[in-house]
């Protein structure tokens, strides 16, 4: 009986790490791979909305599965900037399109696209409200 209890507890603990509660209300900074500028990704606390910033602010809705996340096509502001940062933004948004594997490890959020490229984010110490959430 003790083994069964421990197995169920371990399973539920791991399942909680990849659930919506693990990301909702949090904001992350991309640490791997590096881009020409800081890349952020945040999740609304009470709904399935994401937002972030590369050069421009981007935002949209997402769908969360057991081990996957799919970002719907983002809307974004359209500011111009340095060519290398605009190129980085385009590349990043294309690479996170489509279903991604998702997992959390402590303060890290790890996303992996179909091509096998991993995006490792670290949770920001400040609250989600530090970045404006588009209406």
N, CA, C and O atoms as a GROMACS GRO file, in nm:
protein
  540
    1UNK      N    1   0.083  -0.119   0.000
    1UNK     CA    2   0.000   0.000   0.000
    1UNK      C    3   0.087   0.125   0.000
    1UNK      O    4   0.056   0.222  -0.069
    2UNK      N    5   0.197   0.124   0.078
    2UNK     CA    6   0.285   0.240   0.083
    2UNK      C    7   0.346   0.268  -0.053
    2UNK      O    8   0.362   0.385  -0.091
    3UNK      N    9   0.382   0.162  -0.128
    3UNK     CA   10   0.441   0.181  -0.260
    3UNK      C   11   0.339   0.244  -0.354
    3UNK      O   12   0.373   0.333  -0.433
    4UNK      N   13   0.214   0.199  -0.346
    4UNK     CA   14   0.109   0.255  -0.430
    4UNK      C   15   0.090   0.403  -0.398
    4UNK      O   16   0.082   0.485  -0.489
    5UNK      N   17   0.082   0.437  -0.271
    5UNK     CA   18   0.065   0.576  -0.229
    5UNK      C   19   0.180   0.662  -0.281
    5UNK      O   20   0.158   0.770  -0.334
    6UNK      N   21   0.303   0.614  -0.264
    6UNK     CA   22   0.421   0.689  -0.309
    6UNK      C   23   0.420   0.707  -0.460
    6UNK      O   24   0.456   0.813  -0.510
    7UNK      N   25   0.380   0.603  -0.532
    7UNK     CA   26   0.375   0.611  -0.679
    7UNK      C   27   0.272   0.714  -0.724
    7UNK      O   28   0.299   0.796  -0.811
    8UNK      N   29   0.154   0.710  -0.664
    8UNK     CA   30   0.048   0.806  -0.699
    8UNK      C   31   0.092   0.947  -0.663
    8UNK      O   32   0.073   1.039  -0.742
    9UNK      N   33   0.151   0.965  -0.546
    9UNK     CA   34   0.198   1.097  -0.504
    9UNK      C   35   0.304   1.151  -0.600
    9UNK      O   36   0.300   1.268  -0.638
   10UNK      N   37   0.400   1.066  -0.639
   10UNK     CA   38   0.506   1.107  -0.731
   10UNK      C   39   0.446   1.146  -0.866
   10UNK      O   40   0.487   1.246  -0.926
   11UNK      N   41   0.351   1.068  -0.915
   11UNK     CA   42   0.288   1.099  -1.043
   11UNK      C   43   0.215   1.232  -1.038
   11UNK      O   44   0.229   1.315  -1.127
   12UNK      N   45   0.137   1.253  -0.933
   12UNK     CA   46   0.063   1.378  -0.921
   12UNK      C   47   0.157   1.497  -0.906
   12UNK      O   48   0.128   1.605  -0.959
   13UNK      N   49   0.266   1.481  -0.837
   13UNK     CA   50   0.364   1.588  -0.822
   13UNK      C   51   0.424   1.626  -0.956
   13UNK      O   52   0.439   1.744  -0.986
   14UNK      N   53   0.459   1.526  -1.036
   14UNK     CA   54   0.516   1.555  -1.168
   14UNK      C   55   0.411   1.615  -1.260
   14UNK      O   56   0.441   1.708  -1.335
   15UNK      N   57   0.289   1.565  -1.254
   15UNK     CA   58   0.183   1.619  -1.339
   15UNK      C   59   0.157   1.765  -1.307
   15UNK      O   60   0.131   1.844  -1.397
   16UNK      N   61   0.165   1.802  -1.182
   16UNK     CA   62   0.142   1.941  -1.141
   16UNK      C   63   0.247   2.034  -1.199
   16UNK      O   64   0.219   2.151  -1.224
   17UNK      N   65   0.368   1.983  -1.220
   17UNK     CA   66   0.476   2.065  -1.271
   17UNK      C   67   0.456   2.107  -1.415
   17UNK      O   68   0.512   2.208  -1.458
   18UNK      N   69   0.377   2.032  -1.492
   18UNK     CA   70   0.358   2.066  -1.632
   18UNK      C   71   0.219   2.122  -1.656
   18UNK      O   72   0.184   2.149  -1.771
   19UNK      N   73   0.139   2.141  -1.552
   19UNK     CA   74   0.004   2.190  -1.568
   19UNK      C   75  -0.002   2.341  -1.583
   19UNK      O   76   0.098   2.411  -1.569
   20UNK      N   77  -0.122   2.387  -1.610
   20UNK     CA   78  -0.144   2.530  -1.632
   20UNK      C   79  -0.107   2.612  -1.510
   20UNK      O   80  -0.059   2.725  -1.523
   21UNK      N   81  -0.129   2.557  -1.391
   21UNK     CA   82  -0.098   2.633  -1.271
   21UNK      C   83   0.050   2.666  -1.259
   21UNK      O   84   0.087   2.764  -1.194
   22UNK      N   85   0.135   2.585  -1.320
   22UNK     CA   86   0.280   2.608  -1.312
   22UNK      C   87   0.323   2.730  -1.391
   22UNK      O   88   0.426   2.790  -1.358
   23UNK      N   89   0.249   2.769  -1.493
   23UNK     CA   90   0.290   2.884  -1.575
   23UNK      C   91   0.202   3.007  -1.558
   23UNK      O   92   0.247   3.119  -1.578
   24UNK      N   93   0.076   2.986  -1.521
   24UNK     CA   94  -0.017   3.100  -1.512
   24UNK      C   95   0.030   3.204  -1.412
   24UNK      O   96   0.072   3.172  -1.300
   25UNK      N   97   0.024   3.329  -1.454
   25UNK     CA   98   0.063   3.439  -1.368
   25UNK      C   99   0.212   3.463  -1.361
   25UNK      O  100   0.259   3.546  -1.283
   26UNK      N  101   0.288   3.392  -1.442
   26UNK     CA  102   0.434   3.406  -1.441
   26UNK      C  103   0.485   3.472  -1.568
   26UNK      O  104   0.422   3.466  -1.674
   27UNK      N  105   0.600   3.534  -1.554
   27UNK     CA  106   0.669   3.594  -1.668
   27UNK      C  107   0.810   3.538  -1.671
   27UNK      O  108   0.874   3.520  -1.567
   28UNK      N  109   0.858   3.509  -1.791
   28UNK     CA  110   0.987   3.444  -1.809
   28UNK      C  111   1.075   3.524  -1.904
   28UNK      O  112   1.027   3.602  -1.986
   29UNK      N  113   1.206   3.502  -1.892
   29UNK     CA  114   1.305   3.560  -1.981
   29UNK      C  115   1.378   3.445  -2.049
   29UNK      O  116   1.419   3.350  -1.982
   30UNK      N  117   1.393   3.453  -2.180
   30UNK     CA  118   1.462   3.349  -2.255
   30UNK      C  119   1.611   3.354  -2.225
   30UNK      O  120   1.674   3.459  -2.238
   31UNK      N  121   1.667   3.240  -2.186
   31UNK     CA  122   1.811   3.233  -2.159
   31UNK      C  123   1.884   3.146  -2.260
   31UNK      O  124   2.006   3.158  -2.276
   32UNK      N  125   1.810   3.058  -2.330
   32UNK     CA  126   1.871   2.973  -2.432
   32UNK      C  127   1.768   2.941  -2.537
   32UNK      O  128   1.658   2.898  -2.500
   33UNK      N  129   1.793   2.959  -2.663
   33UNK     CA  130   1.916   3.011  -2.724
   33UNK      C  131   1.920   3.163  -2.711
   33UNK      O  132   1.817   3.228  -2.692
   34UNK      N  133   2.039   3.218  -2.720
   34UNK     CA  134   2.049   3.365  -2.713
   34UNK      C  135   2.001   3.431  -2.842
   34UNK      O  136   2.021   3.378  -2.952
   35UNK      N  137   1.938   3.544  -2.827
   35UNK     CA  138   1.897   3.626  -2.941
   35UNK      C  139   1.967   3.761  -2.928
   35UNK      O  140   2.035   3.787  -2.830
   36UNK      N  141   1.950   3.845  -3.027
   36UNK     CA  142   2.016   3.976  -3.030
   36UNK      C  143   1.963   4.071  -2.925
   36UNK      O  144   2.020   4.178  -2.905
   37UNK      N  145   1.856   4.035  -2.858
   37UNK     CA  146   1.794   4.119  -2.756
   37UNK      C  147   1.722   4.030  -2.655
   37UNK      O  148   1.705   3.910  -2.679
   38UNK      N  149   1.679   4.087  -2.544
   38UNK     CA  150   1.604   4.011  -2.444
   38UNK      C  151   1.468   3.971  -2.500
   38UNK      O  152   1.401   4.050  -2.566
   39UNK      N  153   1.430   3.848  -2.474
   39UNK     CA  154   1.300   3.795  -2.516
   39UNK      C  155   1.224   3.756  -2.391
   39UNK      O  156   1.278   3.684  -2.306
   40UNK      N  157   1.100   3.801  -2.378
   40UNK     CA  158   1.018   3.766  -2.263
   40UNK      C  159   0.894   3.691  -2.308
   40UNK      O  160   0.850   3.702  -2.423
   41UNK      N  161   0.838   3.614  -2.217
   41UNK     CA  162   0.714   3.540  -2.239
   41UNK      C  163   0.641   3.534  -2.106
   41UNK      O  164   0.698   3.491  -2.006
   42UNK      N  165   0.516   3.577  -2.106
   42UNK     CA  166   0.438   3.575  -1.983
   42UNK      C  167   0.301   3.514  -2.006
   42UNK      O  168   0.255   3.501  -2.120
   43UNK      N  169   0.238   3.477  -1.897
   43UNK     CA  170   0.108   3.412  -1.902
   43UNK      C  171   0.013   3.482  -1.805
   43UNK      O  172   0.047   3.504  -1.689
   44UNK      N  173  -0.106   3.516  -1.855
   44UNK     CA  174  -0.206   3.578  -1.769
   44UNK      C  175  -0.244   3.483  -1.657
   44UNK      O  176  -0.235   3.361  -1.672
   45UNK      N  177  -0.284   3.539  -1.545
   45UNK     CA  178  -0.316   3.458  -1.428
   45UNK      C  179  -0.450   3.387  -1.440
   45UNK      O  180  -0.463   3.272  -1.398
   46UNK      N  181  -0.550   3.454  -1.498
   46UNK     CA  182  -0.686   3.401  -1.494
   46UNK      C  183  -0.742   3.355  -1.628
   46UNK      O  184  -0.859   3.317  -1.635
   47UNK      N  185  -0.662   3.356  -1.733
   47UNK     CA  186  -0.712   3.310  -1.863
   47UNK      C  187  -0.595   3.259  -1.947
   47UNK      O  188  -0.479   3.284  -1.914
   48UNK      N  189  -0.626   3.189  -2.054
   48UNK     CA  190  -0.522   3.131  -2.139
   48UNK      C  191  -0.471   3.233  -2.241
   48UNK      O  192  -0.488   3.217  -2.362
   49UNK      N  193  -0.408   3.336  -2.189
   49UNK     CA  194  -0.349   3.441  -2.273
   49UNK      C  195  -0.200   3.448  -2.244
   49UNK      O  196  -0.156   3.436  -2.130
   50UNK      N  197  -0.123   3.469  -2.351
   50UNK     CA  198   0.021   3.487  -2.336
   50UNK      C  199   0.059   3.624  -2.390
   50UNK      O  200  -0.017   3.685  -2.465
   51UNK      N  201   0.175   3.671  -2.352
   51UNK     CA  202   0.224   3.801  -2.397
   51UNK      C  203   0.375   3.802  -2.378
   51UNK      O  204   0.429   3.722  -2.303
   52UNK      N  205   0.440   3.890  -2.445
   52UNK     CA  206   0.584   3.903  -2.429
   52UNK      C  207   0.637   4.017  -2.512
   52UNK      O  208   0.562   4.094  -2.571
   53UNK      N  209   0.770   4.024  -2.516
   53UNK     CA  210   0.833   4.130  -2.593
   53UNK      C  211   0.966   4.081  -2.648
   53UNK      O  212   1.044   4.015  -2.579
   54UNK      N  213   0.990   4.113  -2.772
   54UNK     CA  214   1.122   4.100  -2.833
   54UNK      C  215   1.160   4.244  -2.863
   54UNK      O  216   1.215   4.311  -2.776
   55UNK      N  217   1.132   4.293  -2.981
   55UNK     CA  218   1.136   4.437  -3.009
   55UNK      C  219   0.996   4.491  -2.981
   55UNK      O  220   0.977   4.589  -2.910
   56UNK      N  221   0.899   4.423  -3.040
   56UNK     CA  222   0.758   4.458  -3.025
   56UNK      C  223   0.694   4.374  -2.916
   56UNK      O  224   0.744   4.267  -2.880
   57UNK      N  225   0.583   4.423  -2.863
   57UNK     CA  226   0.502   4.344  -2.773
   57UNK      C  227   0.422   4.247  -2.858
   57UNK      O  228   0.370   4.285  -2.963
   58UNK      N  229   0.411   4.123  -2.816
   58UNK     CA  230   0.328   4.025  -2.885
   58UNK      C  231   0.234   3.962  -2.783
   58UNK      O  232   0.265   3.958  -2.664
   59UNK      N  233   0.121   3.912  -2.830
   59UNK     CA  234   0.021   3.857  -2.738
   59UNK      C  235  -0.079   3.773  -2.815
   59UNK      O  236  -0.096   3.788  -2.936
   60UNK      N  237  -0.145   3.685  -2.743
   60UNK     CA  238  -0.248   3.600  -2.804
   60UNK      C  239  -0.298   3.500  -2.702
   60UNK      O  240  -0.276   3.514  -2.582
   61UNK      N  241  -0.366   3.399  -2.752
   61UNK     CA  242  -0.421   3.292  -2.669
   61UNK      C  243  -0.339   3.166  -2.689
   61UNK      O  244  -0.267   3.151  -2.788
   62UNK      N  245  -0.349   3.075  -2.594
   62UNK     CA  246  -0.280   2.948  -2.607
   62UNK      C  247  -0.371   2.834  -2.562
   62UNK      O  248  -0.468   2.855  -2.489
   63UNK      N  249  -0.337   2.714  -2.607
   63UNK     CA  250  -0.405   2.592  -2.566
   63UNK      C  251  -0.301   2.503  -2.500
   63UNK      O  252  -0.194   2.480  -2.555
   64UNK      N  253  -0.335   2.453  -2.383
   64UNK     CA  254  -0.242   2.370  -2.308
   64UNK      C  255  -0.294   2.227  -2.304
   64UNK      O  256  -0.408   2.202  -2.265
   65UNK      N  257  -0.208   2.133  -2.346
   65UNK     CA  258  -0.239   1.990  -2.336
   65UNK      C  259  -0.163   1.931  -2.219
   65UNK      O  260  -0.107   2.005  -2.138
   66UNK      N  261  -0.160   1.800  -2.211
   66UNK     CA  262  -0.092   1.733  -2.100
   66UNK      C  263   0.058   1.764  -2.101
   66UNK      O  264   0.116   1.791  -1.996
   67UNK      N  265   0.120   1.761  -2.218
   67UNK     CA  266   0.262   1.787  -2.228
   67UNK      C  267   0.295   1.882  -2.343
   67UNK      O  268   0.410   1.891  -2.386
   68UNK      N  269   0.194   1.952  -2.392
   68UNK     CA  270   0.214   2.043  -2.504
   68UNK      C  271   0.147   2.177  -2.480
   68UNK      O  272   0.055   2.189  -2.400
   69UNK      N  273   0.195   2.275  -2.552
   69UNK     CA  274   0.132   2.406  -2.555
   69UNK      C  275   0.131   2.452  -2.699
   69UNK      O  276   0.227   2.429  -2.773
   70UNK      N  277   0.023   2.517  -2.739
   70UNK     CA  278   0.013   2.571  -2.874
   70UNK      C  279  -0.028   2.717  -2.862
   70UNK      O  280  -0.135   2.750  -2.810
   71UNK      N  281   0.059   2.804  -2.912
   71UNK     CA  282   0.029   2.947  -2.914
   71UNK      C  283  -0.050   2.978  -3.040
   71UNK      O  284  -0.006   2.945  -3.150
   72UNK      N  285  -0.165   3.042  -3.025
   72UNK     CA  286  -0.238   3.088  -3.142
   72UNK      C  287  -0.158   3.200  -3.206
   72UNK      O  288  -0.072   3.260  -3.141
   73UNK      N  289  -0.186   3.230  -3.331
   73UNK     CA  290  -0.114   3.334  -3.404
   73UNK      C  291  -0.112   3.462  -3.321
   73UNK      O  292  -0.217   3.513  -3.282
   74UNK      N  293   0.007   3.515  -3.294
   74UNK     CA  294   0.014   3.634  -3.210
   74UNK      C  295  -0.022   3.762  -3.285
   74UNK      O  296   0.001   3.774  -3.406
   75UNK      N  297  -0.078   3.854  -3.213
   75UNK     CA  298  -0.091   3.991  -3.261
   75UNK      C  299   0.030   4.065  -3.202
   75UNK      O  300   0.086   4.022  -3.102
   76UNK      N  301   0.069   4.174  -3.265
   76UNK     CA  302   0.183   4.246  -3.209
   76UNK      C  303   0.180   4.392  -3.250
   76UNK      O  304   0.110   4.432  -3.343
   77UNK      N  305   0.257   4.469  -3.176
   77UNK     CA  306   0.278   4.607  -3.217
   77UNK      C  307   0.371   4.602  -3.338
   77UNK      O  308   0.429   4.497  -3.366
   78UNK      N  309   0.386   4.710  -3.408
   78UNK     CA  310   0.463   4.708  -3.533
   78UNK      C  311   0.571   4.815  -3.536
   78UNK      O  312   0.586   4.886  -3.635
   79UNK      N  313   0.646   4.827  -3.427
   79UNK     CA  314   0.754   4.925  -3.424
   79UNK      C  315   0.872   4.874  -3.506
   79UNK      O  316   0.902   4.755  -3.508
   80UNK      N  317   0.938   4.965  -3.572
   80UNK     CA  318   1.060   4.932  -3.644
   80UNK      C  319   1.177   4.950  -3.548
   80UNK      O  320   1.169   5.025  -3.451
   81UNK      N  321   1.285   4.882  -3.577
   81UNK     CA  322   1.402   4.892  -3.492
   81UNK      C  323   1.524   4.843  -3.568
   81UNK      O  324   1.519   4.827  -3.690
   82UNK      N  325   1.632   4.819  -3.497
   82UNK     CA  326   1.753   4.770  -3.562
   82UNK      C  327   1.724   4.639  -3.637
   82UNK      O  328   1.648   4.555  -3.590
   83UNK      N  329   1.784   4.625  -3.752
   83UNK     CA  330   1.757   4.511  -3.839
   83UNK      C  331   1.784   4.376  -3.770
   83UNK      O  332   1.706   4.282  -3.788
   84UNK      N  333   1.891   4.366  -3.692
   84UNK     CA  334   1.922   4.239  -3.627
   84UNK      C  335   1.816   4.200  -3.524
   84UNK      O  336   1.787   4.081  -3.507
   85UNK      N  337   1.758   4.298  -3.457
   85UNK     CA  338   1.654   4.268  -3.358
   85UNK      C  339   1.522   4.234  -3.427
   85UNK      O  340   1.449   4.146  -3.382
   86UNK      N  341   1.492   4.303  -3.536
   86UNK     CA  342   1.370   4.271  -3.612
   86UNK      C  343   1.380   4.128  -3.669
   86UNK      O  344   1.282   4.055  -3.670
   87UNK      N  345   1.499   4.091  -3.715
   87UNK     CA  346   1.521   3.956  -3.768
   87UNK      C  347   1.508   3.852  -3.657
   87UNK      O  348   1.448   3.746  -3.677
   88UNK      N  349   1.564   3.882  -3.540
   88UNK     CA  350   1.554   3.792  -3.425
   88UNK      C  351   1.408   3.771  -3.385
   88UNK      O  352   1.367   3.658  -3.356
   89UNK      N  353   1.331   3.878  -3.385
   89UNK     CA  354   1.189   3.870  -3.350
   89UNK      C  355   1.115   3.779  -3.447
   89UNK      O  356   1.039   3.692  -3.405
   90UNK      N  357   1.136   3.798  -3.577
   90UNK     CA  358   1.070   3.714  -3.677
   90UNK      C  359   1.108   3.568  -3.658
   90UNK      O  360   1.022   3.480  -3.662
   91UNK      N  361   1.235   3.542  -3.637
   91UNK     CA  362   1.284   3.404  -3.619
   91UNK      C  363   1.220   3.340  -3.496
   91UNK      O  364   1.170   3.228  -3.504
   92UNK      N  365   1.222   3.410  -3.385
   92UNK     CA  366   1.167   3.358  -3.260
   92UNK      C  367   1.018   3.325  -3.275
   92UNK      O  368   0.974   3.216  -3.237
   93UNK      N  369   0.940   3.418  -3.330
   93UNK     CA  370   0.796   3.396  -3.342
   93UNK      C  371   0.766   3.280  -3.437
   93UNK      O  372   0.669   3.207  -3.414
   94UNK      N  373   0.845   3.261  -3.540
   94UNK     CA  374   0.825   3.146  -3.630
   94UNK      C  375   0.860   3.016  -3.560
   94UNK      O  376   0.793   2.915  -3.580
   95UNK      N  377   0.964   3.017  -3.479
   95UNK     CA  378   1.010   2.894  -3.414
   95UNK      C  379   0.920   2.848  -3.301
   95UNK      O  380   0.923   2.730  -3.264
   96UNK      N  381   0.840   2.937  -3.244
   96UNK     CA  382   0.748   2.893  -3.138
   96UNK      C  383   0.606   2.871  -3.192
   96UNK      O  384   0.514   2.845  -3.115
   97UNK      N  385   0.589   2.882  -3.324
   97UNK     CA  386   0.458   2.855  -3.385
   97UNK      C  387   0.436   2.703  -3.388
   97UNK      O  388   0.531   2.626  -3.399
   98UNK      N  389   0.313   2.664  -3.377
   98UNK     CA  390   0.282   2.521  -3.378
   98UNK      C  391   0.292   2.462  -3.240
   98UNK      O  392   0.332   2.530  -3.145
   99UNK      N  393   0.256   2.336  -3.228
   99UNK     CA  394   0.261   2.273  -3.095
   99UNK      C  395   0.405   2.258  -3.045
   99UNK      O  396   0.495   2.223  -3.121
  100UNK      N  397   0.423   2.284  -2.918
  100UNK     CA  398   0.554   2.272  -2.853
  100UNK      C  399   0.542   2.179  -2.734
  100UNK      O  400   0.439   2.177  -2.666
  101UNK      N  401   0.645   2.100  -2.710
  101UNK     CA  402   0.651   2.026  -2.585
  101UNK      C  403   0.676   2.128  -2.475
  101UNK      O  404   0.749   2.225  -2.495
  102UNK      N  405   0.616   2.106  -2.359
  102UNK     CA  406   0.633   2.199  -2.248
  102UNK      C  407   0.665   2.122  -2.121
  102UNK      O  408   0.606   2.017  -2.094
  103UNK      N  409   0.758   2.175  -2.044
  103UNK     CA  410   0.783   2.122  -1.910
  103UNK      C  411   0.842   2.234  -1.825
  103UNK      O  412   0.901   2.329  -1.875
  104UNK      N  413   0.824   2.218  -1.697
  104UNK     CA  414   0.882   2.312  -1.602
  104UNK      C  415   0.976   2.236  -1.511
  104UNK      O  416   0.951   2.121  -1.476
  105UNK      N  417   1.083   2.302  -1.473
  105UNK     CA  418   1.180   2.248  -1.377
  105UNK      C  419   1.217   2.361  -1.284
  105UNK      O  420   1.299   2.446  -1.318
  106UNK      N  421   1.157   2.363  -1.166
  106UNK     CA  422   1.182   2.473  -1.073
  106UNK      C  423   1.136   2.604  -1.134
  106UNK      O  424   1.018   2.618  -1.169
  107UNK      N  425   1.227   2.700  -1.148
  107UNK     CA  426   1.193   2.830  -1.206
  107UNK      C  427   1.216   2.834  -1.357
  107UNK      O  428   1.214   2.942  -1.416
  108UNK      N  429   1.238   2.719  -1.418
  108UNK     CA  430   1.262   2.714  -1.562
  108UNK      C  431   1.139   2.663  -1.636
  108UNK      O  432   1.069   2.573  -1.589
  109UNK      N  433   1.115   2.722  -1.751
  109UNK     CA  434   1.014   2.677  -1.845
  109UNK      C  435   1.089   2.635  -1.970
  109UNK      O  436   1.168   2.712  -2.025
  110UNK      N  437   1.065   2.513  -2.016
  110UNK     CA  438   1.136   2.460  -2.131
  110UNK      C  439   1.034   2.424  -2.238
  110UNK      O  440   0.943   2.344  -2.215
  111UNK      N  441   1.051   2.483  -2.355
  111UNK     CA  442   0.966   2.456  -2.469
  111UNK      C  443   1.053   2.393  -2.578
  111UNK      O  444   1.167   2.434  -2.597
  112UNK      N  445   0.998   2.295  -2.649
  112UNK     CA  446   1.073   2.231  -2.757
  112UNK      C  447   0.983   2.224  -2.880
  112UNK      O  448   0.871   2.173  -2.872
  113UNK      N  449   1.033   2.276  -2.993
  113UNK     CA  450   0.951   2.275  -3.115
  113UNK      C  451   0.967   2.144  -3.192
  113UNK      O  452   1.044   2.057  -3.152
  114UNK      N  453   0.893   2.131  -3.303
  114UNK     CA  454   0.895   2.007  -3.382
  114UNK      C  455   1.033   1.973  -3.434
  114UNK      O  456   1.066   1.856  -3.450
  115UNK      N  457   1.114   2.075  -3.461
  115UNK     CA  458   1.250   2.052  -3.512
  115UNK      C  459   1.346   2.009  -3.401
  115UNK      O  460   1.462   1.978  -3.429
  116UNK      N  461   1.300   2.007  -3.276
  116UNK     CA  462   1.384   1.965  -3.165
  116UNK      C  463   1.460   2.079  -3.098
  116UNK      O  464   1.540   2.054  -3.008
  117UNK      N  465   1.435   2.203  -3.141
  117UNK     CA  466   1.503   2.317  -3.080
  117UNK      C  467   1.438   2.350  -2.946
  117UNK      O  468   1.316   2.364  -2.936
  118UNK      N  469   1.523   2.362  -2.843
  118UNK     CA  470   1.473   2.395  -2.709
  118UNK      C  471   1.486   2.543  -2.679
  118UNK      O  472   1.584   2.608  -2.717
  119UNK      N  473   1.385   2.593  -2.611
  119UNK     CA  474   1.383   2.731  -2.563
  119UNK      C  475   1.374   2.722  -2.411
  119UNK      O  476   1.274   2.674  -2.357
  120UNK      N  477   1.477   2.770  -2.344
  120UNK     CA  478   1.481   2.763  -2.198
  120UNK      C  479   1.460   2.904  -2.143
  120UNK      O  480   1.536   2.996  -2.172
  121UNK      N  481   1.356   2.917  -2.064
  121UNK     CA  482   1.320   3.044  -2.002
  121UNK      C  483   1.341   3.033  -1.852
  121UNK      O  484   1.326   2.925  -1.795
  122UNK      N  485   1.376   3.144  -1.788
  122UNK     CA  486   1.383   3.149  -1.643
  122UNK      C  487   1.278   3.248  -1.593
  122UNK      O  488   1.257   3.354  -1.653
  123UNK      N  489   1.214   3.211  -1.484
  123UNK     CA  490   1.109   3.295  -1.427
  123UNK      C  491   1.168   3.426  -1.377
  123UNK      O  492   1.272   3.429  -1.311
  124UNK      N  493   1.099   3.535  -1.410
  124UNK     CA  494   1.140   3.666  -1.358
  124UNK      C  495   1.101   3.674  -1.211
  124UNK      O  496   1.001   3.617  -1.169
  125UNK      N  497   1.181   3.744  -1.134
  125UNK     CA  498   1.153   3.760  -0.992
  125UNK      C  499   1.031   3.848  -0.968
  125UNK      O  500   0.958   3.828  -0.871
  126UNK      N  501   1.010   3.944  -1.056
  126UNK     CA  502   0.896   4.036  -1.037
  126UNK      C  503   0.769   3.975  -1.092
  126UNK      O  504   0.772   3.871  -1.158
  127UNK      N  505   0.657   4.039  -1.065
  127UNK     CA  506   0.528   3.987  -1.105
  127UNK      C  507   0.503   4.010  -1.253
  127UNK      O  508   0.574   4.086  -1.319
  128UNK      N  509   0.399   3.943  -1.302
  128UNK     CA  510   0.357   3.956  -1.441
  128UNK      C  511   0.324   4.101  -1.475
  128UNK      O  512   0.338   4.143  -1.589
  129UNK      N  513   0.280   4.175  -1.378
  129UNK     CA  514   0.239   4.312  -1.402
  129UNK      C  515   0.354   4.404  -1.440
  129UNK      O  516   0.332   4.521  -1.468
  130UNK      N  517   0.477   4.351  -1.440
  130UNK     CA  518   0.591   4.435  -1.478
  130UNK      C  519   0.594   4.464  -1.627
  130UNK      O  520   0.659   4.559  -1.670
  131UNK      N  521   0.524   4.382  -1.707
  131UNK     CA  522   0.510   4.406  -1.850
  131UNK      C  523   0.364   4.437  -1.876
  131UNK      O  524   0.275   4.370  -1.823
  132UNK      N  525   0.339   4.536  -1.956
  132UNK     CA  526   0.201   4.571  -1.986
  132UNK      C  527   0.135   4.455  -2.061
  132UNK      O  528   0.191   4.403  -2.157
  133UNK      N  529   0.019   4.416  -2.016
  133UNK     CA  530  -0.057   4.314  -2.086
  133UNK      C  531  -0.152   4.387  -2.180
  133UNK      O  532  -0.236   4.466  -2.135
  134UNK      N  533  -0.141   4.361  -2.311
  134UNK     CA  534  -0.230   4.428  -2.406
  134UNK      C  535  -0.375   4.392  -2.378
  134UNK      O  536  -0.405   4.281  -2.333
  135UNK      N  537  -0.463   4.484  -2.404
  135UNK     CA  538  -0.606   4.464  -2.379
  135UNK      C  539  -0.668   4.396  -2.498
  135UNK      O  540  -0.788   4.370  -2.498
   0.00000   0.00000   0.00000
